[in-house]
Amino acid sequence: MRTIVKYLLSITAFCGLLVSFEKKPEFPVIYMIGDSTMADKSTRDHNQERGWGQMLPCLTDSRIKISNHAVNGRSSKSFRNEGRWEPIIEALRPGDYVFIQFGHNDEKSEREDLYADSRTDYRDNLKRYIAETRERGGIPILFTSIARRHFNDNGELIDTHGDYITAVFEVGRETGTPVIDMNSSTTAMILAVPQEDSKKFFMWVGSKEDNTHLNVYGGKVVAKLAADEIARTIPELAPFMPDIHSECYKEVDWFTETVWNKFKN
C-alpha cells in the first residue's frame, strides 16, 4: 500500500513539474489614462478622429495588452473625481505600466470641474497617480501633451501648453519617473511639413477645422513617434514596440524618421 501511495505521489509531483514548465510567461499590461488626444474614438459613421493611444496597438507586439482608459474632455482632476481611476488601480498587477498624459483640459481655468493649476494641483495630481501606481507594484510613465497646430499671423507655431509641459518634467525629476516628451516630437511633426500640409494630421475633415484632435493618419504618426520614444526610454518595452512588421509601421516609418531627424537637430 505504501509503495502505491509513493508511486502516486511521485506521478503527481512529476505532472506538477510539467505544468510549471509549460506555464506561459505573463506579459505586462499597459494602462493608459489621459484625454481625447490619447483616447479611443468611435469608428461608426466613418468617423475619422483617432487618439494616438487608439492607434498604438497596431504598432505593438500582440503579446502586450494595451488597456486604454483615456476619455475625451478629462483632466487630471476630473478623471479621478469621476471614479475612472479606481478600477485601474484595482486591476493593476506588479510589473504593469501606467501611461499618464493630462494637460489639455487641466488648462481650462473657466471650468472648475477640470482646472488644475500647473504650479500646484496639476503637479499634486500627477504625483498622486505615480505614488498609487507604485504602491501596487506598477510602473508609471509620464507623457507631455501633444502640440496643438496653432500658428500666428507670421506662420510661427505657438506653444499653447506653457507651464504644464514644464510641470511634467519637474514632477518626473522629483519622483524619478520617466518622461516621454510628446510635445516636442509632435511639434517637430507639425514643422516637418509646410504649414498648410500640417493639416493632414488633424481633424481638418469635411467641414471640421480642428487643430487639436488627430485624424486616422495623424493618430498613426503620433503613435509611431510615441512607440519610438517608449522603446528608447524604457528598455524593458523595447522588444515589443514598435512592431516593424506591422502595416502601421510600414505606412508611417518613412515620415517619422524625417521627424526624428528634425527633432534631433
C-alpha positions in Angstrom: 0.0 0.0 0.0 2.8 2.4 0.9 4.5 1.6 -2.4 1.4 2.5 -4.3 1.0 5.8 -2.4 4.6 6.8 -3.0 4.1 5.9 -6.7 1.0 8.1 -7.0 2.7 11.0 -5.1 5.7 10.8 -7.5 3.4 10.9 -10.5 1.5 13.9 -9.1 4.8 15.7 -8.5 6.0 14.9 -12.0 2.8 16.2 -13.5 3.1 19.4 -11.5 6.6 19.9 -12.7 5.5 19.5 -16.3 2.7 22.1 -15.8 5.2 24.6 -14.3 7.5 24.1 -17.3 4.6 24.7 -19.7 3.3 27.8 -18.0 3.3 30.7 -20.4 5.2 33.8 -19.3 3.0 36.7 -18.2 3.5 39.9 -20.1 2.7 43.3 -18.6 -0.5 45.3 -19.3 -0.1 48.9 -20.4 -2.9 51.1 -18.9 -3.4 54.5 -20.4 -5.0 57.4 -18.7 -5.5 60.8 -20.3 -7.7 63.0 -22.5 -9.1 63.0 -26.0 -5.8 63.2 -27.8 -5.0 59.7 -26.4 -8.5 58.2 -26.2 -10.2 55.5 -28.3 -12.8 57.0 -30.6 -15.9 55.5 -32.2 -15.4 54.3 -35.8 -19.1 54.5 -36.5 -20.5 56.6 -39.4 -17.0 56.8 -40.9 -15.7 58.9 -38.0 -12.1 59.9 -38.9 -11.0 61.1 -35.4 -8.5 58.9 -33.5 -6.4 59.2 -30.3 -2.8 58.2 -30.6 -3.4 55.6 -27.8 -6.1 54.0 -30.0 -3.5 53.5 -32.8 -0.7 52.3 -30.5 -1.8 48.6 -30.6 -1.2 48.4 -34.3 2.5 49.3 -33.6 2.9 46.9 -30.7 3.7 43.2 -30.3 0.4 41.4 -29.7 1.8 39.8 -26.5 1.5 43.2 -24.8 -2.1 44.2 -23.9 -2.9 47.9 -24.1 -5.9 48.9 -22.0 -6.8 52.5 -23.0 -8.9 54.3 -20.4 -8.3 57.9 -21.7 -11.5 59.8 -22.2 -12.5 62.9 -24.1 -12.6 66.1 -22.1 -11.0 64.8 -18.9 -8.3 66.4 -16.8 -6.0 65.0 -14.1 -8.7 66.2 -11.7 -11.9 65.1 -13.3 -10.6 61.7 -14.3 -10.2 60.8 -10.6 -13.3 62.6 -9.4 -15.5 60.6 -11.9 -14.2 57.3 -10.4 -12.3 56.3 -13.6 -9.0 55.7 -11.7 -10.3 53.3 -9.1 -10.9 50.2 -11.4 -7.5 50.7 -13.0 -5.7 50.7 -9.7 -7.7 47.7 -8.5 -6.7 45.7 -11.6 -3.1 46.8 -11.7 -0.5 44.0 -11.1 3.2 44.3 -10.2 5.1 45.0 -13.4 2.2 46.6 -15.3 2.6 50.1 -16.7 0.5 53.2 -16.4 1.0 55.8 -19.1 -0.2 59.2 -17.8 -0.9 62.1 -20.2 -3.0 65.1 -19.0 -2.8 68.8 -19.6 -5.1 69.9 -22.4 -8.1 70.1 -20.1 -6.3 71.0 -16.9 -5.5 74.3 -18.6 -9.2 75.4 -18.7 -9.4 77.9 -15.9 -13.1 78.6 -16.7 -14.1 75.1 -15.8 -13.9 74.4 -12.1 -14.5 70.6 -12.6 -11.4 70.4 -14.9 -9.0 73.1 -13.9 -5.8 72.2 -12.1 -3.2 74.9 -11.7 0.1 73.9 -13.3 2.1 75.2 -10.2 0.1 73.3 -7.6 -2.9 70.9 -8.2 -1.7 69.6 -11.5 1.6 68.6 -10.1 0.0 67.1 -7.0 -2.4 65.1 -9.1 0.4 63.6 -11.2 2.4 62.8 -8.1 -0.6 61.0 -6.6 -1.2 58.9 -9.7 2.5 58.0 -9.6 2.6 57.1 -5.9 -0.6 54.9 -6.1 0.7 53.1 -9.2 4.0 52.3 -7.3 2.1 51.2 -4.2 0.6 48.4 -6.4 3.9 47.5 -7.9 3.1 49.2 -11.2 5.5 51.4 -13.3 4.3 54.9 -14.0 5.4 56.8 -17.1 4.6 60.5 -17.7 3.8 61.9 -21.2 3.8 65.6 -22.1 0.7 66.8 -24.0 0.8 66.7 -27.8 1.2 70.0 -29.5 -1.7 71.9 -31.0 -1.5 73.1 -34.6 -1.7 76.8 -33.6 0.2 79.3 -35.9 0.3 83.1 -35.5 -0.1 85.5 -38.4 3.7 85.2 -39.1 3.4 81.5 -39.6 5.1 80.7 -36.3 3.9 77.7 -34.3 2.8 78.9 -30.9 3.1 76.7 -27.8 -0.3 76.6 -26.0 0.7 74.4 -23.0 3.3 76.6 -21.3 4.0 75.7 -17.7 2.1 72.4 -18.0 4.9 70.9 -20.0 7.5 72.2 -17.5 5.4 70.8 -14.7 5.5 67.3 -16.2 9.3 67.3 -16.4 9.7 68.7 -12.9 7.4 66.0 -11.5 9.4 63.4 -13.4 12.6 64.6 -11.9 11.2 64.9 -8.4 9.7 61.4 -8.4 12.2 59.6 -10.6 9.6 58.9 -13.2 10.5 58.6 -16.9 9.0 61.3 -19.2 8.1 60.8 -22.8 8.2 64.2 -24.5 5.3 64.0 -26.9 5.1 67.8 -27.1 8.5 68.2 -28.7 8.1 65.3 -31.1 4.6 66.4 -32.3 5.9 70.0 -32.6 8.6 68.6 -34.9 6.0 66.6 -36.7 4.0 69.8 -37.5 7.1 71.7 -38.5 8.4 68.9 -40.7 6.0 69.9 -43.5 4.7 73.3 -44.9 2.1 74.9 -42.7 -0.8 74.1 -44.9 0.3 70.5 -45.3 0.3 70.0 -41.5 -3.5 70.0 -41.6 -3.2 66.4 -42.8 -2.5 65.2 -39.2 -5.5 66.9 -37.6 -9.3 66.9 -38.0 -9.4 69.1 -41.0 -12.0 66.7 -42.4 -15.1 67.8 -44.3 -16.4 71.0 -42.6 -14.3 70.5 -39.5 -11.3 72.7 -38.8 -9.8 71.2 -35.6 -6.2 71.8 -34.8 -6.1 69.8 -31.6 -7.5 66.3 -32.4 -5.9 63.8 -34.7 -7.3 62.1 -37.7 -6.5 58.5 -38.7 -3.2 59.3 -40.3 -2.2 61.7 -37.6 -3.0 59.1 -35.0 -0.7 56.6 -36.6 2.1 59.0 -37.0 1.9 60.2 -33.3 1.6 56.6 -32.1 4.7 55.7 -34.1 6.6 58.7 -32.5 5.4 57.5 -29.1 6.4 53.9 -29.7 9.9 55.0 -30.9 10.4 57.1 -27.8 9.0 54.5 -25.4 11.5 52.0 -26.9 14.3 54.4 -26.3 13.3 55.4 -22.8 12.0 52.1 -21.4 14.4 49.2 -22.4 12.0 46.6 -21.0 9.4 47.5 -23.6 11.8 47.9 -26.5 11.3 44.3 -27.6 7.6 44.9 -28.0 7.4 48.2 -29.8 7.4 49.4 -32.5 6.4 46.2 -34.3 8.4 46.7 -37.5 6.3 44.0 -39.3 3.0 45.9 -38.9 1.2 47.7 -41.7 1.0 50.8 -39.5 4.8 50.8 -39.2 5.3 50.5 -42.9 2.9 53.3 -43.6 4.4 56.0 -41.4 8.0 54.9 -40.7 9.4 57.0 -43.6 7.8 60.1 -42.3 8.6 59.6 -38.6 12.3 59.2 -39.5 12.1 62.7 -41.0 10.5 64.0 -37.9 13.2 62.5 -35.6 16.0 63.9 -37.7 14.4 67.3 -37.4 13.7 66.8 -33.7 17.4 65.8 -33.0 18.7 68.8 -35.0 
